[in-house]
Amino acid sequence: MSDIKTKVQGLDPNVRARDVHGLARNTGNVYEALVIITKRSRQLAIELKHELHQKLEEFAVSSDAIEEVSENKEQIEISKFYERLPNPVVIASEEYINGELYSRYNKKQEDDL
């Protein structure tokens, strides 16, 4: 996961318009390209969420008193870092455009069609 975080550091977090025909160049179908990007973005979202929860669990305090809410600067910095990361869809789109994603059909699905 650290590889993804270092790779996206220079990535522009803003959404940009994309050439639809350029996306469909590899698959021949716009919808297939969007499905590939969507599946990868879901994987990224789950991985990033899991990693964030693991890091924040280190700061979890099991206390019954609601009044005892303490702010930890390190915890705040970790949260801000993950908030500044680009959206998983932006990351997946860049990976797809750069040819870093691999997709294939299952043989069973091809036979069913």
Gaussian input, Z-matrix of N, CA and C with variables (Angstrom, degrees):
# hf/3-21g

backbone

0 1
 N
 C     1     B1
 C     2     B2     1     A1
 N     3     B3     2     A2     1     D1
 C     4     B4     3     A3     2     D2
 C     5     B5     4     A4     3     D3
 N     6     B6     5     A5     4     D4
 C     7     B7     6     A6     5     D5
 C     8     B8     7     A7     6     D6
 N     9     B9     8     A8     7     D7
 C    10    B10     9     A9     8     D8
 C    11    B11    10    A10     9     D9
 N    12    B12    11    A11    10    D10
 C    13    B13    12    A12    11    D11
 C    14    B14    13    A13    12    D12
 N    15    B15    14    A14    13    D13
 C    16    B16    15    A15    14    D14
 C    17    B17    16    A16    15    D15
 N    18    B18    17    A17    16    D16
 C    19    B19    18    A18    17    D17
 C    20    B20    19    A19    18    D18
 N    21    B21    20    A20    19    D19
 C    22    B22    21    A21    20    D20
 C    23    B23    22    A22    21    D21
 N    24    B24    23    A23    22    D22
 C    25    B25    24    A24    23    D23
 C    26    B26    25    A25    24    D24
 N    27    B27    26    A26    25    D25
 C    28    B28    27    A27    26    D26
 C    29    B29    28    A28    27    D27
 N    30    B30    29    A29    28    D28
 C    31    B31    30    A30    29    D29
 C    32    B32    31    A31    30    D30
 N    33    B33    32    A32    31    D31
 C    34    B34    33    A33    32    D32
 C    35    B35    34    A34    33    D33
 N    36    B36    35    A35    34    D34
 C    37    B37    36    A36    35    D35
 C    38    B38    37    A37    36    D36
 N    39    B39    38    A38    37    D37
 C    40    B40    39    A39    38    D38
 C    41    B41    40    A40    39    D39
 N    42    B42    41    A41    40    D40
 C    43    B43    42    A42    41    D41
 C    44    B44    43    A43    42    D42
 N    45    B45    44    A44    43    D43
 C    46    B46    45    A45    44    D44
 C    47    B47    46    A46    45    D45
 N    48    B48    47    A47    46    D46
 C    49    B49    48    A48    47    D47
 C    50    B50    49    A49    48    D48
 N    51    B51    50    A50    49    D49
 C    52    B52    51    A51    50    D50
 C    53    B53    52    A52    51    D51
 N    54    B54    53    A53    52    D52
 C    55    B55    54    A54    53    D53
 C    56    B56    55    A55    54    D54
 N    57    B57    56    A56    55    D55
 C    58    B58    57    A57    56    D56
 C    59    B59    58    A58    57    D57
 N    60    B60    59    A59    58    D58
 C    61    B61    60    A60    59    D59
 C    62    B62    61    A61    60    D60
 N    63    B63    62    A62    61    D61
 C    64    B64    63    A63    62    D62
 C    65    B65    64    A64    63    D63
 N    66    B66    65    A65    64    D64
 C    67    B67    66    A66    65    D65
 C    68    B68    67    A67    66    D66
 N    69    B69    68    A68    67    D67
 C    70    B70    69    A69    68    D68
 C    71    B71    70    A70    69    D69
 N    72    B72    71    A71    70    D70
 C    73    B73    72    A72    71    D71
 C    74    B74    73    A73    72    D72
 N    75    B75    74    A74    73    D73
 C    76    B76    75    A75    74    D74
 C    77    B77    76    A76    75    D75
 N    78    B78    77    A77    76    D76
 C    79    B79    78    A78    77    D77
 C    80    B80    79    A79    78    D78
 N    81    B81    80    A80    79    D79
 C    82    B82    81    A81    80    D80
 C    83    B83    82    A82    81    D81
 N    84    B84    83    A83    82    D82
 C    85    B85    84    A84    83    D83
 C    86    B86    85    A85    84    D84
 N    87    B87    86    A86    85    D85
 C    88    B88    87    A87    86    D86
 C    89    B89    88    A88    87    D87
 N    90    B90    89    A89    88    D88
 C    91    B91    90    A90    89    D89
 C    92    B92    91    A91    90    D90
 N    93    B93    92    A92    91    D91
 C    94    B94    93    A93    92    D92
 C    95    B95    94    A94    93    D93
 N    96    B96    95    A95    94    D94
 C    97    B97    96    A96    95    D95
 C    98    B98    97    A97    96    D96
 N    99    B99    98    A98    97    D97
 C   100   B100    99    A99    98    D98
 C   101   B101   100   A100    99    D99
 N   102   B102   101   A101   100   D100
 C   103   B103   102   A102   101   D101
 C   104   B104   103   A103   102   D102
 N   105   B105   104   A104   103   D103
 C   106   B106   105   A105   104   D104
 C   107   B107   106   A106   105   D105
 N   108   B108   107   A107   106   D106
 C   109   B109   108   A108   107   D107
 C   110   B110   109   A109   108   D108
 N   111   B111   110   A110   109   D109
 C   112   B112   111   A111   110   D110
 C   113   B113   112   A112   111   D111
 N   114   B114   113   A113   112   D112
 C   115   B115   114   A114   113   D113
 C   116   B116   115   A115   114   D114
 N   117   B117   116   A116   115   D115
 C   118   B118   117   A117   116   D116
 C   119   B119   118   A118   117   D117
 N   120   B120   119   A119   118   D118
 C   121   B121   120   A120   119   D119
 C   122   B122   121   A121   120   D120
 N   123   B123   122   A122   121   D121
 C   124   B124   123   A123   122   D122
 C   125   B125   124   A124   123   D123
 N   126   B126   125   A125   124   D124
 C   127   B127   126   A126   125   D125
 C   128   B128   127   A127   126   D126
 N   129   B129   128   A128   127   D127
 C   130   B130   129   A129   128   D128
 C   131   B131   130   A130   129   D129
 N   132   B132   131   A131   130   D130
 C   133   B133   132   A132   131   D131
 C   134   B134   133   A133   132   D132
 N   135   B135   134   A134   133   D133
 C   136   B136   135   A135   134   D134
 C   137   B137   136   A136   135   D135
 N   138   B138   137   A137   136   D136
 C   139   B139   138   A138   137   D137
 C   140   B140   139   A139   138   D138
 N   141   B141   140   A140   139   D139
 C   142   B142   141   A141   140   D140
 C   143   B143   142   A142   141   D141
 N   144   B144   143   A143   142   D142
 C   145   B145   144   A144   143   D143
 C   146   B146   145   A145   144   D144
 N   147   B147   146   A146   145   D145
 C   148   B148   147   A147   146   D146
 C   149   B149   148   A148   147   D147
 N   150   B150   149   A149   148   D148
 C   151   B151   150   A150   149   D149
 C   152   B152   151   A151   150   D150
 N   153   B153   152   A152   151   D151
 C   154   B154   153   A153   152   D152
 C   155   B155   154   A154   153   D153
 N   156   B156   155   A155   154   D154
 C   157   B157   156   A156   155   D155
 C   158   B158   157   A157   156   D156
 N   159   B159   158   A158   157   D157
 C   160   B160   159   A159   158   D158
 C   161   B161   160   A160   159   D159
 N   162   B162   161   A161   160   D160
 C   163   B163   162   A162   161   D161
 C   164   B164   163   A163   162   D162
 N   165   B165   164   A164   163   D163
 C   166   B166   165   A165   164   D164
 C   167   B167   166   A166   165   D165
 N   168   B168   167   A167   166   D166
 C   169   B169   168   A168   167   D167
 C   170   B170   169   A169   168   D168
 N   171   B171   170   A170   169   D169
 C   172   B172   171   A171   170   D170
 C   173   B173   172   A172   171   D171
 N   174   B174   173   A173   172   D172
 C   175   B175   174   A174   173   D173
 C   176   B176   175   A175   174   D174
 N   177   B177   176   A176   175   D175
 C   178   B178   177   A177   176   D176
 C   179   B179   178   A178   177   D177
 N   180   B180   179   A179   178   D178
 C   181   B181   180   A180   179   D179
 C   182   B182   181   A181   180   D180
 N   183   B183   182   A182   181   D181
 C   184   B184   183   A183   182   D182
 C   185   B185   184   A184   183   D183
 N   186   B186   185   A185   184   D184
 C   187   B187   186   A186   185   D185
 C   188   B188   187   A187   186   D186
 N   189   B189   188   A188   187   D187
 C   190   B190   189   A189   188   D188
 C   191   B191   190   A190   189   D189
 N   192   B192   191   A191   190   D190
 C   193   B193   192   A192   191   D191
 C   194   B194   193   A193   192   D192
 N   195   B195   194   A194   193   D193
 C   196   B196   195   A195   194   D194
 C   197   B197   196   A196   195   D195
 N   198   B198   197   A197   196   D196
 C   199   B199   198   A198   197   D197
 C   200   B200   199   A199   198   D198
 N   201   B201   200   A200   199   D199
 C   202   B202   201   A201   200   D200
 C   203   B203   202   A202   201   D201
 N   204   B204   203   A203   202   D202
 C   205   B205   204   A204   203   D203
 C   206   B206   205   A205   204   D204
 N   207   B207   206   A206   205   D205
 C   208   B208   207   A207   206   D206
 C   209   B209   208   A208   207   D207
 N   210   B210   209   A209   208   D208
 C   211   B211   210   A210   209   D209
 C   212   B212   211   A211   210   D210
 N   213   B213   212   A212   211   D211
 C   214   B214   213   A213   212   D212
 C   215   B215   214   A214   213   D213
 N   216   B216   215   A215   214   D214
 C   217   B217   216   A216   215   D215
 C   218   B218   217   A217   216   D216
 N   219   B219   218   A218   217   D217
 C   220   B220   219   A219   218   D218
 C   221   B221   220   A220   219   D219
 N   222   B222   221   A221   220   D220
 C   223   B223   222   A222   221   D221
 C   224   B224   223   A223   222   D222
 N   225   B225   224   A224   223   D223
 C   226   B226   225   A225   224   D224
 C   227   B227   226   A226   225   D225
 N   228   B228   227   A227   226   D226
 C   229   B229   228   A228   227   D227
 C   230   B230   229   A229   228   D228
 N   231   B231   230   A230   229   D229
 C   232   B232   231   A231   230   D230
 C   233   B233   232   A232   231   D231
 N   234   B234   233   A233   232   D232
 C   235   B235   234   A234   233   D233
 C   236   B236   235   A235   234   D234
 N   237   B237   236   A236   235   D235
 C   238   B238   237   A237   236   D236
 C   239   B239   238   A238   237   D237
 N   240   B240   239   A239   238   D238
 C   241   B241   240   A240   239   D239
 C   242   B242   241   A241   240   D240
 N   243   B243   242   A242   241   D241
 C   244   B244   243   A243   242   D242
 C   245   B245   244   A244   243   D243
 N   246   B246   245   A245   244   D244
 C   247   B247   246   A246   245   D245
 C   248   B248   247   A247   246   D246
 N   249   B249   248   A248   247   D247
 C   250   B250   249   A249   248   D248
 C   251   B251   250   A250   249   D249
 N   252   B252   251   A251   250   D250
 C   253   B253   252   A252   251   D251
 C   254   B254   253   A253   252   D252
 N   255   B255   254   A254   253   D253
 C   256   B256   255   A255   254   D254
 C   257   B257   256   A256   255   D255
 N   258   B258   257   A257   256   D256
 C   259   B259   258   A258   257   D257
 C   260   B260   259   A259   258   D258
 N   261   B261   260   A260   259   D259
 C   262   B262   261   A261   260   D260
 C   263   B263   262   A262   261   D261
 N   264   B264   263   A263   262   D262
 C   265   B265   264   A264   263   D263
 C   266   B266   265   A265   264   D264
 N   267   B267   266   A266   265   D265
 C   268   B268   267   A267   266   D266
 C   269   B269   268   A268   267   D267
 N   270   B270   269   A269   268   D268
 C   271   B271   270   A270   269   D269
 C   272   B272   271   A271   270   D270
 N   273   B273   272   A272   271   D271
 C   274   B274   273   A273   272   D272
 C   275   B275   274   A274   273   D273
 N   276   B276   275   A275   274   D274
 C   277   B277   276   A276   275   D275
 C   278   B278   277   A277   276   D276
 N   279   B279   278   A278   277   D277
 C   280   B280   279   A279   278   D278
 C   281   B281   280   A280   279   D279
 N   282   B282   281   A281   280   D280
 C   283   B283   282   A282   281   D281
 C   284   B284   283   A283   282   D282
 N   285   B285   284   A284   283   D283
 C   286   B286   285   A285   284   D284
 C   287   B287   286   A286   285   D285
 N   288   B288   287   A287   286   D286
 C   289   B289   288   A288   287   D287
 C   290   B290   289   A289   288   D288
 N   291   B291   290   A290   289   D289
 C   292   B292   291   A291   290   D290
 C   293   B293   292   A292   291   D291
 N   294   B294   293   A293   292   D292
 C   295   B295   294   A294   293   D293
 C   296   B296   295   A295   294   D294
 N   297   B297   296   A296   295   D295
 C   298   B298   297   A297   296   D296
 C   299   B299   298   A298   297   D297
 N   300   B300   299   A299   298   D298
 C   301   B301   300   A300   299   D299
 C   302   B302   301   A301   300   D300
 N   303   B303   302   A302   301   D301
 C   304   B304   303   A303   302   D302
 C   305   B305   304   A304   303   D303
 N   306   B306   305   A305   304   D304
 C   307   B307   306   A306   305   D305
 C   308   B308   307   A307   306   D306
 N   309   B309   308   A308   307   D307
 C   310   B310   309   A309   308   D308
 C   311   B311   310   A310   309   D309
 N   312   B312   311   A311   310   D310
 C   313   B313   312   A312   311   D311
 C   314   B314   313   A313   312   D312
 N   315   B315   314   A314   313   D313
 C   316   B316   315   A315   314   D314
 C   317   B317   316   A316   315   D315
 N   318   B318   317   A317   316   D316
 C   319   B319   318   A318   317   D317
 C   320   B320   319   A319   318   D318
 N   321   B321   320   A320   319   D319
 C   322   B322   321   A321   320   D320
 C   323   B323   322   A322   321   D321
 N   324   B324   323   A323   322   D322
 C   325   B325   324   A324   323   D323
 C   326   B326   325   A325   324   D324
 N   327   B327   326   A326   325   D325
 C   328   B328   327   A327   326   D326
 C   329   B329   328   A328   327   D327
 N   330   B330   329   A329   328   D328
 C   331   B331   330   A330   329   D329
 C   332   B332   331   A331   330   D330
 N   333   B333   332   A332   331   D331
 C   334   B334   333   A333   332   D332
 C   335   B335   334   A334   333   D333
 N   336   B336   335   A335   334   D334
 C   337   B337   336   A336   335   D335
 C   338   B338   337   A337   336   D336

   B1=1.4404
   B2=1.5194
   B3=1.3012
   B4=1.4545
   B5=1.5187
   B6=1.3154
   B7=1.4585
   B8=1.5258
   B9=1.3168
   B10=1.4631
   B11=1.5210
   B12=1.3205
   B13=1.4644
   B14=1.5202
   B15=1.3189
   B16=1.4626
   B17=1.5221
   B18=1.3226
   B19=1.4611
   B20=1.5260
   B21=1.3188
   B22=1.4652
   B23=1.5155
   B24=1.3247
   B25=1.4603
   B26=1.5223
   B27=1.3049
   B28=1.4520
   B29=1.5186
   B30=1.3167
   B31=1.4628
   B32=1.5250
   B33=1.3197
   B34=1.4633
   B35=1.5222
   B36=1.3448
   B37=1.4649
   B38=1.5260
   B39=1.3251
   B40=1.4554
   B41=1.5216
   B42=1.3069
   B43=1.4599
   B44=1.5249
   B45=1.3317
   B46=1.4587
   B47=1.5267
   B48=1.3093
   B49=1.4581
   B50=1.5251
   B51=1.3079
   B52=1.4700
   B53=1.5229
   B54=1.3106
   B55=1.4549
   B56=1.5255
   B57=1.3082
   B58=1.4616
   B59=1.5212
   B60=1.3008
   B61=1.4618
   B62=1.5256
   B63=1.3137
   B64=1.4601
   B65=1.5214
   B66=1.3346
   B67=1.4650
   B68=1.5300
   B69=1.3128
   B70=1.4697
   B71=1.5244
   B72=1.3106
   B73=1.4628
   B74=1.5351
   B75=1.3245
   B76=1.4689
   B77=1.5235
   B78=1.3187
   B79=1.4642
   B80=1.5217
   B81=1.3184
   B82=1.4556
   B83=1.5182
   B84=1.3254
   B85=1.4534
   B86=1.5284
   B87=1.3279
   B88=1.4566
   B89=1.5254
   B90=1.3124
   B91=1.4563
   B92=1.5277
   B93=1.3269
   B94=1.4635
   B95=1.5203
   B96=1.3223
   B97=1.4631
   B98=1.5295
   B99=1.3266
   B100=1.4584
   B101=1.5239
   B102=1.3145
   B103=1.4690
   B104=1.5310
   B105=1.3223
   B106=1.4675
   B107=1.5269
   B108=1.3272
   B109=1.4649
   B110=1.5240
   B111=1.3211
   B112=1.4623
   B113=1.5228
   B114=1.3229
   B115=1.4646
   B116=1.5165
   B117=1.3251
   B118=1.4558
   B119=1.5232
   B120=1.3282
   B121=1.4647
   B122=1.5273
   B123=1.3122
   B124=1.4752
   B125=1.5233
   B126=1.3398
   B127=1.4639
   B128=1.5264
   B129=1.3210
   B130=1.4597
   B131=1.5193
   B132=1.3289
   B133=1.4612
   B134=1.5277
   B135=1.3194
   B136=1.4665
   B137=1.5240
   B138=1.3310
   B139=1.4674
   B140=1.5270
   B141=1.3257
   B142=1.4587
   B143=1.5236
   B144=1.3172
   B145=1.4618
   B146=1.5255
   B147=1.3231
   B148=1.4626
   B149=1.5309
   B150=1.3257
   B151=1.4613
   B152=1.5244
   B153=1.3189
   B154=1.4630
   B155=1.5224
   B156=1.3308
   B157=1.4711
   B158=1.5220
   B159=1.3237
   B160=1.4600
   B161=1.5307
   B162=1.3251
   B163=1.4613
   B164=1.5220
   B165=1.3324
   B166=1.4636
   B167=1.5269
   B168=1.3302
   B169=1.4628
   B170=1.5177
   B171=1.3242
   B172=1.4548
   B173=1.5267
   B174=1.3259
   B175=1.4556
   B176=1.5221
   B177=1.3257
   B178=1.4634
   B179=1.5273
   B180=1.3160
   B181=1.4565
   B182=1.5157
   B183=1.3184
   B184=1.4628
   B185=1.5176
   B186=1.3101
   B187=1.4505
   B188=1.5202
   B189=1.3231
   B190=1.4573
   B191=1.5230
   B192=1.2925
   B193=1.4605
   B194=1.5243
   B195=1.2943
   B196=1.4587
   B197=1.5312
   B198=1.3166
   B199=1.4557
   B200=1.5226
   B201=1.3071
   B202=1.4596
   B203=1.5266
   B204=1.2982
   B205=1.4554
   B206=1.5183
   B207=1.3024
   B208=1.4546
   B209=1.5255
   B210=1.3099
   B211=1.4595
   B212=1.5147
   B213=1.2837
   B214=1.4488
   B215=1.5241
   B216=1.3165
   B217=1.4706
   B218=1.5235
   B219=1.3214
   B220=1.4690
   B221=1.5256
   B222=1.3107
   B223=1.4614
   B224=1.5316
   B225=1.3090
   B226=1.4603
   B227=1.5253
   B228=1.3284
   B229=1.4652
   B230=1.5257
   B231=1.3274
   B232=1.4741
   B233=1.5253
   B234=1.3231
   B235=1.4704
   B236=1.5240
   B237=1.3186
   B238=1.4663
   B239=1.5250
   B240=1.3407
   B241=1.4650
   B242=1.5202
   B243=1.3270
   B244=1.4617
   B245=1.5252
   B246=1.3179
   B247=1.4539
   B248=1.5254
   B249=1.3311
   B250=1.4677
   B251=1.5248
   B252=1.3225
   B253=1.4657
   B254=1.5227
   B255=1.3168
   B256=1.4661
   B257=1.5292
   B258=1.2950
   B259=1.4592
   B260=1.5302
   B261=1.3346
   B262=1.4668
   B263=1.5309
   B264=1.3258
   B265=1.4638
   B266=1.5277
   B267=1.3288
   B268=1.4646
   B269=1.5304
   B270=1.3342
   B271=1.4675
   B272=1.5270
   B273=1.3354
   B274=1.4678
   B275=1.5226
   B276=1.3240
   B277=1.4683
   B278=1.5163
   B279=1.3091
   B280=1.4619
   B281=1.5271
   B282=1.3280
   B283=1.4588
   B284=1.5234
   B285=1.3236
   B286=1.4649
   B287=1.5261
   B288=1.3145
   B289=1.4573
   B290=1.5295
   B291=1.3274
   B292=1.4648
   B293=1.5257
   B294=1.3265
   B295=1.4617
   B296=1.5194
   B297=1.3201
   B298=1.4547
   B299=1.5236
   B300=1.3305
   B301=1.4618
   B302=1.5212
   B303=1.2974
   B304=1.4569
   B305=1.5189
   B306=1.3186
   B307=1.4652
   B308=1.5214
   B309=1.3129
   B310=1.4627
   B311=1.5200
   B312=1.3084
   B313=1.4523
   B314=1.5192
   B315=1.3057
   B316=1.4630
   B317=1.5169
   B318=1.3120
   B319=1.4645
   B320=1.5230
   B321=1.3125
   B322=1.4548
   B323=1.5298
   B324=1.3350
   B325=1.4514
   B326=1.5293
   B327=1.3132
   B328=1.4555
   B329=1.5378
   B330=1.3339
   B331=1.4519
   B332=1.5115
   B333=1.3334
   B334=1.4546
   B335=1.5150
   B336=1.3157
   B337=1.4721
   B338=1.4927
   A1=110.59
   A2=118.20
   A3=120.67
   A4=110.35
   A5=116.81
   A6=121.04
   A7=110.39
   A8=117.44
   A9=121.13
   A10=109.75
   A11=116.97
   A12=119.90
   A13=111.40
   A14=117.57
   A15=119.20
   A16=111.11
   A17=116.55
   A18=120.44
   A19=112.05
   A20=117.50
   A21=120.30
   A22=113.14
   A23=118.17
   A24=119.94
   A25=111.89
   A26=119.39
   A27=121.94
   A28=113.87
   A29=117.09
   A30=122.06
   A31=110.55
   A32=116.25
   A33=121.50
   A34=108.79
   A35=118.77
   A36=120.63
   A37=113.99
   A38=117.89
   A39=120.69
   A40=110.98
   A41=115.47
   A42=121.87
   A43=108.00
   A44=115.51
   A45=120.59
   A46=109.37
   A47=115.05
   A48=120.08
   A49=108.20
   A50=116.48
   A51=121.96
   A52=109.17
   A53=115.06
   A54=121.74
   A55=107.84
   A56=116.82
   A57=121.61
   A58=110.71
   A59=117.16
   A60=119.81
   A61=111.11
   A62=116.24
   A63=120.17
   A64=111.87
   A65=116.78
   A66=120.70
   A67=110.89
   A68=115.82
   A69=120.21
   A70=112.56
   A71=117.92
   A72=120.99
   A73=112.09
   A74=118.01
   A75=121.03
   A76=113.18
   A77=116.68
   A78=120.32
   A79=112.90
   A80=117.31
   A81=120.26
   A82=112.49
   A83=116.74
   A84=121.04
   A85=108.46
   A86=116.65
   A87=121.52
   A88=110.64
   A89=117.07
   A90=121.08
   A91=111.97
   A92=116.96
   A93=119.87
   A94=110.61
   A95=116.06
   A96=119.93
   A97=110.48
   A98=116.40
   A99=119.87
   A100=112.22
   A101=117.41
   A102=120.67
   A103=109.82
   A104=116.76
   A105=120.75
   A106=109.91
   A107=117.04
   A108=121.19
   A109=110.49
   A110=117.06
   A111=121.45
   A112=111.57
   A113=116.80
   A114=119.73
   A115=111.03
   A116=117.51
   A117=120.35
   A118=110.77
   A119=117.47
   A120=119.52
   A121=111.02
   A122=117.57
   A123=120.16
   A124=110.76
   A125=116.90
   A126=120.32
   A127=110.58
   A128=116.31
   A129=120.63
   A130=111.52
   A131=116.84
   A132=120.75
   A133=110.87
   A134=116.67
   A135=120.63
   A136=110.59
   A137=116.95
   A138=120.81
   A139=111.72
   A140=116.97
   A141=120.35
   A142=111.53
   A143=116.90
   A144=120.88
   A145=110.66
   A146=116.26
   A147=120.95
   A148=110.51
   A149=116.53
   A150=120.66
   A151=111.30
   A152=117.26
   A153=120.85
   A154=110.55
   A155=116.77
   A156=120.04
   A157=111.31
   A158=117.27
   A159=119.90
   A160=111.28
   A161=116.39
   A162=119.46
   A163=111.67
   A164=117.28
   A165=119.82
   A166=112.22
   A167=118.03
   A168=120.37
   A169=111.68
   A170=117.15
   A171=120.91
   A172=111.30
   A173=116.80
   A174=121.54
   A175=112.51
   A176=117.01
   A177=120.67
   A178=109.96
   A179=114.28
   A180=121.14
   A181=107.01
   A182=116.02
   A183=118.95
   A184=108.17
   A185=114.78
   A186=121.49
   A187=108.54
   A188=115.27
   A189=119.90
   A190=112.43
   A191=117.14
   A192=120.53
   A193=110.35
   A194=116.00
   A195=121.21
   A196=110.38
   A197=117.19
   A198=120.92
   A199=112.25
   A200=117.58
   A201=121.27
   A202=111.06
   A203=115.53
   A204=120.90
   A205=107.21
   A206=115.68
   A207=119.04
   A208=109.57
   A209=115.35
   A210=120.37
   A211=108.79
   A212=115.26
   A213=121.51
   A214=107.10
   A215=116.83
   A216=120.66
   A217=112.04
   A218=116.63
   A219=119.69
   A220=110.72
   A221=116.62
   A222=121.74
   A223=110.29
   A224=116.65
   A225=121.15
   A226=110.17
   A227=117.59
   A228=121.28
   A229=111.48
   A230=117.29
   A231=120.78
   A232=109.82
   A233=116.35
   A234=120.19
   A235=111.20
   A236=117.28
   A237=120.28
   A238=111.56
   A239=116.30
   A240=119.62
   A241=110.60
   A242=117.40
   A243=120.68
   A244=111.95
   A245=117.83
   A246=120.31
   A247=111.45
   A248=116.91
   A249=121.04
   A250=112.98
   A251=117.40
   A252=119.32
   A253=109.60
   A254=117.77
   A255=119.84
   A256=111.17
   A257=114.25
   A258=121.31
   A259=109.27
   A260=118.42
   A261=120.29
   A262=113.98
   A263=117.55
   A264=119.98
   A265=110.60
   A266=116.66
   A267=120.74
   A268=109.62
   A269=116.51
   A270=120.63
   A271=110.08
   A272=116.89
   A273=120.97
   A274=111.18
   A275=117.84
   A276=120.91
   A277=110.76
   A278=116.95
   A279=120.53
   A280=111.07
   A281=117.05
   A282=120.30
   A283=110.78
   A284=117.03
   A285=121.00
   A286=110.76
   A287=116.72
   A288=120.88
   A289=110.94
   A290=116.81
   A291=121.28
   A292=112.76
   A293=117.63
   A294=121.46
   A295=113.84
   A296=117.63
   A297=121.82
   A298=113.14
   A299=117.88
   A300=121.01
   A301=110.49
   A302=114.99
   A303=122.03
   A304=107.46
   A305=117.01
   A306=120.04
   A307=108.75
   A308=114.00
   A309=119.66
   A310=108.49
   A311=115.31
   A312=121.64
   A313=109.00
   A314=115.21
   A315=118.59
   A316=108.14
   A317=117.15
   A318=121.79
   A319=110.39
   A320=117.62
   A321=122.33
   A322=110.91
   A323=117.51
   A324=121.02
   A325=110.93
   A326=118.35
   A327=121.00
   A328=111.00
   A329=117.20
   A330=120.57
   A331=112.04
   A332=117.49
   A333=121.13
   A334=112.85
   A335=117.22
   A336=120.77
   A337=107.79
   D1=-33.84
   D2=179.54
   D3=-59.08
   D4=-29.67
   D5=178.91
   D6=-62.23
   D7=-41.02
   D8=-179.63
   D9=-65.93
   D10=-43.00
   D11=-178.51
   D12=-63.63
   D13=-40.22
   D14=179.66
   D15=-72.58
   D16=-32.66
   D17=-179.01
   D18=-69.61
   D19=-34.09
   D20=-175.27
   D21=-91.99
   D22=2.11
   D23=-179.11
   D24=-59.49
   D25=-39.46
   D26=-179.01
   D27=-90.85
   D28=1.22
   D29=-176.45
   D30=-79.01
   D31=135.79
   D32=177.80
   D33=-70.13
   D34=120.97
   D35=-176.66
   D36=-75.38
   D37=-7.57
   D38=-178.57
   D39=-81.73
   D40=145.43
   D41=178.86
   D42=-77.26
   D43=135.88
   D44=179.52
   D45=-121.79
   D46=157.27
   D47=175.04
   D48=-70.47
   D49=142.85
   D50=-179.02
   D51=-122.23
   D52=152.23
   D53=175.45
   D54=-78.00
   D55=114.36
   D56=-176.22
   D57=-64.22
   D58=-39.61
   D59=179.45
   D60=-67.91
   D61=-32.33
   D62=176.26
   D63=-66.89
   D64=-36.81
   D65=176.78
   D66=-65.64
   D67=-36.77
   D68=-175.96
   D69=-82.75
   D70=-2.57
   D71=-176.04
   D72=-60.25
   D73=-42.18
   D74=-177.03
   D75=-74.87
   D76=-37.87
   D77=-174.80
   D78=-98.59
   D79=-24.58
   D80=-175.89
   D81=85.75
   D82=-0.37
   D83=-177.26
   D84=-146.40
   D85=127.73
   D86=-179.46
   D87=-61.99
   D88=-41.71
   D89=-175.87
   D90=-67.15
   D91=-36.13
   D92=175.87
   D93=-64.26
   D94=-41.57
   D95=178.75
   D96=-62.58
   D97=-42.27
   D98=179.40
   D99=-67.05
   D100=-34.99
   D101=177.10
   D102=-65.63
   D103=-41.93
   D104=179.18
   D105=-62.24
   D106=-45.74
   D107=179.83
   D108=-64.68
   D109=-40.78
   D110=-179.71
   D111=-63.82
   D112=-45.32
   D113=-179.74
   D114=-63.38
   D115=-41.35
   D116=179.36
   D117=-67.15
   D118=-38.73
   D119=-179.88
   D120=-66.56
   D121=-34.41
   D122=175.54
   D123=-65.39
   D124=-41.14
   D125=176.60
   D126=-60.33
   D127=-45.89
   D128=-179.44
   D129=-62.95
   D130=-42.78
   D131=-179.40
   D132=-61.77
   D133=-42.81
   D134=179.86
   D135=-66.00
   D136=-43.64
   D137=179.95
   D138=-63.85
   D139=-44.89
   D140=-179.77
   D141=-66.29
   D142=-40.20
   D143=179.06
   D144=-64.64
   D145=-43.17
   D146=179.54
   D147=-62.89
   D148=-44.00
   D149=-179.77
   D150=-65.13
   D151=-41.49
   D152=178.97
   D153=-62.71
   D154=-44.64
   D155=179.68
   D156=-63.17
   D157=-37.99
   D158=177.67
   D159=-63.29
   D160=-42.33
   D161=-179.69
   D162=-68.91
   D163=-36.59
   D164=-178.70
   D165=-77.85
   D166=-20.74
   D167=177.08
   D168=-65.05
   D169=-25.53
   D170=177.74
   D171=-61.87
   D172=-28.02
   D173=-177.63
   D174=-95.54
   D175=-4.19
   D176=-176.89
   D177=-66.25
   D178=133.08
   D179=178.41
   D180=-117.91
   D181=124.35
   D182=178.29
   D183=-87.07
   D184=99.02
   D185=-178.17
   D186=-135.62
   D187=143.04
   D188=179.92
   D189=-86.69
   D190=-17.52
   D191=-176.83
   D192=-83.95
   D193=123.50
   D194=-179.81
   D195=-73.05
   D196=-28.84
   D197=-176.88
   D198=-66.65
   D199=-21.90
   D200=-175.20
   D201=-87.58
   D202=72.63
   D203=176.03
   D204=-107.21
   D205=116.06
   D206=-178.71
   D207=-114.32
   D208=145.25
   D209=177.98
   D210=-99.36
   D211=132.09
   D212=178.02
   D213=-113.20
   D214=123.43
   D215=-176.66
   D216=-62.31
   D217=-35.88
   D218=178.96
   D219=-66.28
   D220=-40.17
   D221=177.88
   D222=-63.14
   D223=-41.09
   D224=179.44
   D225=-65.65
   D226=-41.46
   D227=179.15
   D228=-64.15
   D229=-39.80
   D230=177.59
   D231=-62.67
   D232=-45.26
   D233=179.62
   D234=-62.77
   D235=-42.66
   D236=179.28
   D237=-64.88
   D238=-37.09
   D239=178.26
   D240=-60.47
   D241=-46.29
   D242=-179.45
   D243=-69.75
   D244=-29.53
   D245=176.35
   D246=-68.94
   D247=-32.04
   D248=-178.70
   D249=-79.63
   D250=-14.55
   D251=178.67
   D252=-64.22
   D253=146.85
   D254=177.15
   D255=-62.70
   D256=156.19
   D257=176.74
   D258=-58.70
   D259=142.84
   D260=179.31
   D261=-55.61
   D262=-30.36
   D263=178.26
   D264=-67.41
   D265=-38.48
   D266=178.11
   D267=-65.35
   D268=-42.76
   D269=179.26
   D270=-63.32
   D271=-46.95
   D272=-179.05
   D273=-63.88
   D274=-37.79
   D275=178.15
   D276=-63.25
   D277=-43.72
   D278=178.54
   D279=-64.16
   D280=-41.14
   D281=177.41
   D282=-61.87
   D283=-41.21
   D284=-179.84
   D285=-65.98
   D286=-45.35
   D287=-178.14
   D288=-65.21
   D289=-35.74
   D290=179.84
   D291=-81.53
   D292=-0.28
   D293=177.56
   D294=75.61
   D295=25.18
   D296=-178.23
   D297=-90.38
   D298=-5.79
   D299=-178.46
   D300=-102.53
   D301=143.47
   D302=178.50
   D303=-116.85
   D304=132.57
   D305=177.81
   D306=-136.30
   D307=152.48
   D308=178.40
   D309=-153.73
   D310=160.70
   D311=174.78
   D312=-94.57
   D313=145.46
   D314=170.73
   D315=-75.86
   D316=142.47
   D317=-178.93
   D318=-59.65
   D319=-37.68
   D320=-178.83
   D321=-61.62
   D322=-41.11
   D323=179.99
   D324=-65.85
   D325=-39.93
   D326=179.54
   D327=-64.23
   D328=-38.32
   D329=179.71
   D330=-69.57
   D331=-32.59
   D332=-179.98
   D333=-70.09
   D334=-27.08
   D335=-178.88
   D336=-77.00

